[in-house]
């Protein structure tokens, strides 16, 4: 992982896992365009059955800080789950 100021960037191939407050498929639809732009189409998914409403992404460059801010701006809580 590289640190760029507040912007932590993971190396290619890493899967990032976040705990979110996303509850429904409708919430996911609200985020879809932003997530496709941030991570790439089909490079992310949610597990709404998990108690932490898990968001996973795998991308060539994922900015953890920007991802969290994206969720917050859309009105959702989001925090990275560490290994």
Secondary structure as UniProt FT lines:
FT   STRAND          2..4
FT   TURN            5..6
FT   STRAND          7..9
FT   TURN            12..13
FT   STRAND          15..20
FT   HELIX           25..39
FT   TURN            41..42
FT   STRAND          44..47
FT   TURN            48..49
FT   TURN            51..52
FT   STRAND          54..58
FT   HELIX           64..73
FT   TURN            74..75
FT   STRAND          78..80
//
